[in-house]
Amino acid sequence: MAYDELTVAELKDLLRERELPVSGRKSELVARLTDAEEAPSEVEHDEAPPEKTPDIIDEEGNDFEEDDNDHYEDEGDFEEWEEFHTSRQKPVLDDATRAALDMRAAQSKKQPTFRRQEWFRYRRLSKTGYRKPKGKDSKMRQNRKYRAPMARVGYGKVAAARGLHPSGFKEVLVHNSNELDGLNPELQAVRIGAGVGNRKRSRIHDRADDLGLRILNRRPIVRKGDMQ
């Protein structure tokens, strides 16, 4: 089995099934799986004889055996798929953190949309974010009826899930590949700074793949010249 083509998350799943340690880099995980596969098995099971294909009866009542090669005479060779779906790295969370994330999601559904004062009157205000009303005669500040709700302390979410990504990762902002060292791929995820160019971004992508880190804002990069 080609373990080099699998992601770090898939390699760790295979190691957990074999009850092997999941720590280390991708090269160490591949070597650990290869050694476990080459080890001789203690118990060898005899292979069961292949089952005979049952006879097929046609409409006239005649029995004949189906030939497997009859269906593939005119179809030609099969084309292999060039692209396969690879699952993204997922966090390893405890039950308390998962419950906090579910509670935060339920609280977000009940939270109203906070809009800026007079957002319905001026189009430019509807495109901006929320601003606290400060006018002396502001009806929104006075909590009059049929006015948009104001953001208050009571709308805060559960503290245990504060600052976490919806997937459960803790985001870490990076600007170069050296900042990836020391991060925990099971709890932390990477968000690349907006001002990082494609050259540094491609290095961060390669380094994160080697360490098994998930990039939250990954984007395709056309590598040309010395970037390949």
N, C-alpha and C positions, 0 to 999 in steps of 0.2 A: 504494500500500500504506500502511495506517495504522500508521506506526511508533510513534505515541504510545501505542498500546494494548499494545505489547510491553514486556517487562521489560528491565532493563539487561543481564542475562545473554544474552537472545536477541538484543539489539541488537549486543552484542560478537561473538556468533557470526557474525552477518551481516557485520560489519566484517572479521572474520578471513577469511571466504570471499572478500571483495573485496580482501584484502591492504591494508586501510586501518588507521590507528592506532586503538586502542581506549581511549585515555586521555580523561579529561574527564567532565563530568556528562551526565545523560540528555539534556538539551536539545542539548548539543553533539553527542552521538552521532546524534540524530535529524536534526539539520541536516547532518551529514556524509553520512548515507545518502541524504538527499533530494537533495543536490547531486550525488552520484554517480549517482543514478537519472535526474536531469534532463540529465546530460551526454550529448551525442549519441554513439551507438555508431559505431565506425570501420567495422565490417563489418556489412552488412545481409544477412540470410539470407532467401531466398524461402520463403514459407510453402508447405508441401506441400498439394496439393488434398485435400479431405476424402475419406476412403475411402467407397465406396458400401456400404451395408448389404447383406450377402448375402441372397439370397432364401431364404425358409423354405418347406420342403416339408411339407405336412400329411400326415395318415395316408392320405388318398385319392390322394396323388401329385400334387396341384395346387400350382403355384408361386404365391406371393404375396409382396409386399413388406410388411415390418413397419412400421407407423406408430408413431413414437415417442410421439405424443400419445394413443394408445389406452390406455396404461397409467395415464394421469394424469387421466382424465375424472372418475372418482368419488372420487379421493383428496383433492381440495381443495388449499388452499394449505399450504405447508410452514411450520412454526413455527420461527423461529430460536432457537438456544440462547442462553439468557441468561448462563450461566456457562461459562467455558472454563478448562481447567487451565493454569496458568502454572508453569513450572519454576522452582525456587529457585536462587539464586545458588550456584555451586560454586567451590571454591578452585582456584587455579592452582598446582599443586605440581610439584616436580621429581621425578625418578626416585628419588632417595635418600630423600626424605620419604615417598613412596608405599610404598617397600619397608619403611621403618620402621613405618608404620601397619599394613601386612600382618603384619609380625613381631609387633607388639604384640597384634593380634587373635588370632594363633595362640598367643601366650603366655597370653592371658586364658582361652582354652578349657582349657588344662592346669592353670590355677590352681585350687586347692580353695576351698571356701566357708569363710571364717573366721567362727566362731560364738563367742558368749560362753560362758564356763564355766558349766556346769549349765543350759544352754539347754533341754535336753530335760526337765528336772525342774520348772522354773518357767516358766509361760507368759509372765510379764512379761519374763523375760530373753530369751526367743526373739524378742521384738519389738524389742529394742534392738540397737545395733551391737556390733561387736567390742570387747572390753576385754582388755588384757593380764593374765593371771593372776599374782597377787602373793602368794598364800597360801604359808605355809611348808610345809604338807603337801599342796599342790595337785598332784594327779596329772597335770593338764594341763601345769603348769609343769615337772614332772619328765619329761615326754615318755613317759609310760607308754603301753602299747599300748591301742588302741581308744579313744583320746582325740582330740578335735578338734585339727587342726593349728594352730599358732601362726603369726602373721605374722612373717616374718623378712626379712632383707636380700636373701636369694637369690630372693625372689619379685618383685623389682623389674623393671620393664619396660625396654625399650630406651630409652636416654636421648634419642635424636634425636626421638622422638615424645612425650616427656613434656610434659604440660600442653596438648596439642592435643585439640580436639574430635574425636569419631570420624569426622566428615566431613573433617577436615584443617585446619579453621579454628583460629586462635588466638582464644580468647574474650576479650572486653573488656567489663567490667562498667560500665554507664552508668546515670545517674540523671536526666539531662535531655538535651534535643536538642543543646545546645551542645557536649557531649562527643563528638559524632559527627564533628566537623570534624577533618580530618587522618588519619582511619582509611583503611586500604587495603582496598577491597572484595574484592580478589583473595586476600588472606591473612588478614584479620581479620573476625570476626563479632561481633555485638552480643548481649549478654545483659542484659536490663533488670532492675534491682533489684526485689526482692520488695515493697519499701515504696512503690514509685512508683504514684501514682493514675492513674485512667483519663484524666484531662485531659492530664497530661504524657506518659502512655504513647501516646496518640493522636498527639501532636506528634512523639514519637520515631519512630513508625511512618511518618508522612508524610515526615519528614526522611530516614529511612533509605532509603525508596523512591526519593527524589530522588537520593541519593548512590549507590544500587546496593548498599547494605549488607544483609546477611542477618541477621535477628533470630532467634535460636535459640529463644526462649520467647515467640514471638508468640501472641496470643490474640485472639479476636473481641471487639470493643468496640461496644456500642450507643451511638451518638452522638446526643445529644439537645440541643436548644436551641442554645447558642453553640458546642458542640463539633462541630457539623456543618461 
